[in-house]
Amino acid sequence: MNFHECMKLFYPETKIILYNQKNEVILEGLVKDIRKECEQYHNVEVTFVSGRADTTGLKIWLDV
């Protein structure tokens, strides 16, 4: 699944943290606040997701 498809599943208030393959944070924030910045990752494949959308937020690893 690419990141654009994954984003459709999130609420605007969902906290997400994006990681690259080196386990470095590349983007962090609420979906509604960082939607524009997320566009650069829309075609990138999601390799792993951890956490809960309703409480702790989601940690998402991308193939970058």
Secondary structure, DSSP 8 states (H G I E B T S, - for coil): -BHHHHHTTS-TT-EEEEE-TTS-EEEEEEHHHHHHHHGGGTTSBEEEEEEETTTTEEEEEE--
